[in-house]
Amino acid sequence: MNTINLHEQAWQQLLARRAQLPHALLIAGQRGIGKFDLARCFAASLLCEKRDENGSACGVCLACGWLAQGNHPDLHVVQPNALAEGALGESAGGDDASKKKASQQITIDQVRALDDFLHVGTHRHGARVILINPAEAMNRSTANAILKSLEEPIVGTLFILISSEPYRLLPTIRSRCQAIAVRPPARATAVEWLRQAGVSDGEQCLALAGGSPLLARELADRGERVLLDALLAQVSRGRELEPLAAAALVDKTVKAEKRPAPVKRMLDWAQKWLADLTLASAGLPPRYFLAQAPLLQRLAQSTDTRKLLAFNQKAIQYKAQCEQPVNSRLFLEEFFLNYAKLF
């Protein structure tokens, strides 16, 4: 089962656009459901010279060969350096200023580099595709530079913006894109996809991932689980939490993390934990941390919904701060000091 099988409805919506291709598409949905893979599949189908009856790329033509090698001359991917293969989201060397951290934003230089790509003819006399992922990683200057290209579309050129947070995009950019909403796949479909991927406890991983199968697969491989377990070990202590010690311990895990944006990913998990704790304070079952339901109920007795809702709002501000380079130790100290106040 591939990404297209997970999102058959969205795939059909994309195929319907091919007869009269727009100049920009916005593929939006929650993180970890396979939006980027779906966008790449659609780009491949546009560039393929021998599509199959389902509209998918054939995988054997010259264009598909270039795509497989990652060097098709009519496909350009714009993404933060932190997402580039082999890039580190945070420096593993701590606060050493000489070790430059990979950017988590799409820079203005990356957008300016599109000029040469956009103003030469296509190599196979077909479509030209630009994937921007994630689109919310553009700051205002970068977004305005992209906006100029969207306002003056070039025939045969398609921009595909992929976003987990489309509300953060400029309204002028959203208004120039045809939107495709990609919803999480049905639970049974996602669990079967995980089973075929070799995940035995698919239901539990899927719940932790909020219905996102790709994130659930990461959890099963324990790559993401190291970060999650480090956070859980601290937030589950409630009144017994020692904020500064907790920050030091979690910071070690963050510094050792080799994948992009560990602080931001830690905040993603913290927000899910806070959401379940808020549900527990209202006498409702958890959505994400099913195995920790009894613990959440006990912790909820030591706080109240009003405090939790206020801290949920604070966590949103923390998430925005993670878009910029931060001192992870100081950031975590502030987070845990405020979390401890809940109890």
C-alpha positions in Angstrom: 0.0 0.0 0.0 1.5 3.3 -1.1 0.8 7.0 -0.4 -1.8 7.1 -3.2 -3.7 4.3 -1.5 -3.7 6.2 1.7 -5.2 9.3 0.1 -7.3 8.1 -2.8 -9.8 10.9 -2.6 -7.1 13.6 -2.6 -5.3 11.8 -5.4 -8.5 11.9 -7.5 -8.8 15.6 -6.8 -5.3 16.2 -8.0 -5.9 14.2 -11.2 -9.0 16.2 -11.9 -6.8 19.4 -12.0 -4.6 17.9 -14.7 -7.0 18.6 -17.6 -6.8 22.3 -16.8 -3.7 22.7 -14.7 -3.7 25.7 -12.4 -0.5 27.7 -11.8 -0.5 26.9 -8.1 -1.8 24.2 -5.7 -1.9 24.3 -2.0 -1.8 20.8 -0.5 -2.7 21.2 3.2 -3.2 18.8 6.1 -1.8 17.7 9.4 1.8 16.8 9.8 2.9 13.2 9.1 0.1 12.0 6.8 2.2 11.9 3.6 1.4 15.3 1.9 4.9 15.7 0.5 4.9 12.2 -0.8 1.6 12.7 -2.4 2.8 16.0 -4.0 5.9 14.2 -5.4 3.7 11.4 -6.8 1.6 14.1 -8.6 4.7 15.9 -9.9 6.0 12.5 -11.1 2.7 11.9 -13.0 2.9 15.3 -14.6 6.5 14.7 -15.8 6.1 11.1 -16.7 5.9 10.4 -20.5 4.0 7.0 -20.2 1.5 7.3 -17.4 -0.5 4.2 -16.4 -4.3 4.0 -16.6 -4.6 5.2 -13.0 -2.7 8.4 -13.7 0.4 7.4 -11.9 4.0 7.7 -13.2 5.1 4.6 -15.1 8.4 4.3 -13.3 10.3 3.2 -16.5 10.4 6.1 -18.9 13.4 8.4 -19.2 11.7 11.1 -17.1 10.9 8.6 -14.3 14.5 7.5 -14.4 15.6 11.1 -13.8 13.1 11.4 -11.0 14.4 8.2 -9.3 17.9 9.6 -9.4 16.6 12.9 -8.0 17.9 15.0 -10.9 14.9 15.7 -13.2 15.7 19.1 -14.8 12.0 20.2 -14.7 11.4 19.5 -11.0 12.7 21.9 -8.3 12.2 21.3 -4.6 12.5 24.3 -2.3 12.8 23.4 1.4 14.7 24.5 4.5 18.3 23.4 4.7 17.4 21.6 7.9 15.2 19.2 5.9 17.8 18.6 3.3 19.3 15.1 3.4 22.0 14.8 6.0 21.4 18.3 7.5 21.1 18.7 11.3 18.2 20.6 12.7 20.3 21.6 15.7 24.0 21.6 16.3 25.1 18.6 18.2 27.8 20.6 19.7 25.8 22.6 22.2 26.2 26.4 22.3 29.3 26.5 20.2 28.6 29.5 18.0 31.2 28.3 15.5 29.0 25.4 14.6 26.3 26.8 12.3 22.8 25.4 12.6 21.0 24.5 9.5 18.2 26.9 8.7 14.6 25.9 9.5 13.3 28.6 7.2 13.2 28.9 3.4 15.5 31.7 2.6 15.1 34.6 0.2 18.3 33.3 -1.7 16.5 30.0 -2.3 13.6 31.8 -3.9 15.8 34.0 -6.0 17.6 30.9 -7.2 14.3 30.0 -8.9 14.8 32.7 -11.5 17.1 30.7 -13.7 14.9 27.6 -13.4 11.8 29.5 -14.4 13.1 31.4 -17.3 14.6 28.6 -19.4 12.7 26.2 -21.6 11.6 22.8 -20.3 13.9 20.0 -21.2 11.2 17.5 -22.3 8.7 20.1 -23.6 6.3 19.2 -20.8 5.4 20.6 -17.4 7.7 22.4 -15.0 7.0 21.8 -11.3 8.2 23.6 -8.1 7.5 22.0 -4.8 7.7 24.2 -1.7 7.8 22.3 1.5 6.7 23.3 4.1 5.2 26.5 2.7 4.9 28.0 6.2 8.7 27.9 6.5 8.7 31.1 4.3 9.2 34.3 6.2 7.4 37.5 5.0 10.2 38.5 2.6 10.4 35.1 1.1 6.7 34.8 0.8 6.5 38.1 -1.0 9.2 37.0 -3.5 7.2 33.8 -4.2 4.0 35.9 -4.6 5.5 37.8 -7.5 5.9 34.5 -9.4 2.3 33.5 -8.5 1.0 36.8 -9.7 2.7 36.5 -13.1 2.3 32.7 -13.8 4.4 31.1 -16.6 2.6 28.8 -18.9 3.2 25.1 -18.2 4.7 25.9 -14.7 3.0 24.6 -11.6 3.8 25.6 -8.0 2.8 23.1 -5.4 2.9 24.4 -1.9 2.7 21.8 0.9 1.6 23.0 4.3 0.7 21.6 7.8 -0.2 25.1 9.0 -1.8 26.9 6.0 -3.3 29.6 8.3 0.3 30.9 8.7 0.6 31.7 4.9 -0.1 35.2 3.6 -3.8 35.5 2.6 -2.5 36.8 -0.8 -0.7 33.5 -1.4 -3.6 31.3 -0.3 -5.9 33.3 -2.6 -3.7 32.5 -5.6 -3.7 28.7 -5.0 -6.3 26.0 -5.6 -6.5 24.2 -2.3 -6.5 20.4 -1.9 -7.3 19.4 1.7 -5.6 16.1 2.6 -7.3 14.4 5.6 -5.9 11.7 7.8 -6.7 8.3 6.3 -9.4 6.1 7.8 -8.1 4.4 10.9 -8.5 0.9 9.4 -6.6 2.0 6.3 -3.8 3.5 8.2 -3.5 0.5 10.5 -3.3 -1.8 7.5 -0.7 0.5 5.9 1.3 0.3 9.1 1.0 -3.5 9.3 2.3 -3.8 5.8 5.2 -1.5 6.8 6.0 -4.0 9.6 4.5 -2.1 12.6 2.9 -4.6 15.0 1.3 -2.1 17.4 -0.1 0.1 14.7 -3.2 1.2 16.7 -1.2 2.5 19.7 1.4 4.2 17.4 -1.4 5.7 15.3 -3.1 7.2 18.4 0.1 8.7 19.6 0.6 10.2 16.1 -2.8 11.7 16.1 -3.8 9.6 13.1 -0.7 10.4 11.0 0.6 7.1 9.6 4.1 8.4 8.6 4.7 9.7 12.1 3.3 6.5 13.6 5.9 4.5 11.5 8.7 6.8 12.9 7.5 6.0 16.4 7.5 2.2 15.7 11.1 2.5 14.5 12.0 4.3 17.8 13.6 7.1 16.0 11.1 9.7 17.2 10.4 7.6 20.4 13.7 8.6 22.0 12.6 12.3 22.0 9.1 11.4 23.2 10.2 9.2 26.0 12.6 11.8 27.3 9.7 14.3 27.5 7.3 11.8 29.0 9.7 10.9 31.8 9.5 14.5 33.0 6.0 15.8 32.3 4.5 12.6 33.9 6.0 13.6 37.3 3.5 16.4 38.0 4.2 18.0 41.4 7.4 16.1 41.8 8.9 17.7 38.7 12.2 19.5 39.2 12.1 22.0 36.3 15.8 22.8 36.0 16.9 19.2 36.3 14.2 18.2 33.8 15.4 20.8 31.3 19.0 19.5 31.6 18.0 15.9 31.0 15.7 16.6 28.0 18.3 19.0 26.6 20.8 16.2 26.4 18.4 14.2 24.2 17.7 17.3 22.1 21.5 17.9 21.6 22.0 14.3 20.6 19.2 14.3 18.1 20.4 14.0 14.5 17.2 14.8 12.7 15.8 18.3 11.9 14.2 20.6 14.5 14.2 18.5 17.7 13.0 21.4 19.9 10.0 22.0 17.6 9.2 18.3 17.5 9.5 18.1 21.3 6.9 21.0 21.5 4.6 19.1 19.1 4.6 16.2 21.6 4.2 18.6 24.6 1.1 20.1 22.9 -0.4 16.7 22.5 0.3 15.8 26.1 -1.3 19.1 27.3 -4.3 18.4 25.1 -4.8 15.0 26.7 -4.2 16.5 30.2 -6.9 19.1 29.4 -9.3 16.4 28.3 -8.6 14.5 31.5 -9.3 17.6 33.6 -12.8 17.7 32.0 -13.4 14.0 32.6 -12.8 13.0 29.0 -10.7 10.1 27.6 -7.3 11.0 26.0 -6.9 11.3 22.2 -3.2 10.6 21.9 -1.7 8.9 25.0 -4.0 6.0 25.4 -1.6 3.9 27.5 -1.1 6.8 29.9 -4.9 7.4 30.6 -4.7 6.5 34.3 -1.7 8.7 34.8 -3.3 11.7 33.0 -6.4 11.3 35.3 -4.2 11.4 38.4 -2.3 14.5 37.2 -5.5 16.2 36.2 -6.6 16.1 39.9 -3.7 18.4 40.8 -4.6 21.1 38.4 -7.6 22.7 36.7 -8.9 23.3 33.2 -8.5 27.0 33.4 -4.7 26.7 34.1 -4.3 24.1 31.4 -6.1 26.1 28.7 -3.9 29.1 29.5 -0.8 27.0 29.2 -2.0 25.5 26.0 -2.1 29.1 24.6 1.5 29.7 26.0 2.6 26.5 24.2 1.4 28.0 20.9 3.8 30.9 21.5 6.6 28.5 22.3 6.0 26.8 19.0 6.4 30.0 17.1 9.6 30.7 18.9 11.0 27.4 17.7 10.9 28.7 14.1 13.9 30.8 15.1 17.3 29.6 16.4 16.9 29.2 20.2 19.2 28.2 23.1 17.5 24.8 23.8 18.6 24.7 27.4 17.1 28.1 28.3 14.0 27.4 26.3 13.4 24.1 28.0 14.0 25.6 31.4 11.3 28.2 30.8 8.9 25.5 29.5 9.3 23.2 32.5 9.2 26.1 35.0 5.8 27.1 33.6 4.6 23.5 33.3 5.4 22.9 37.0 3.2 25.8 38.0 0.2 23.9 36.7 0.4 21.7 39.8 
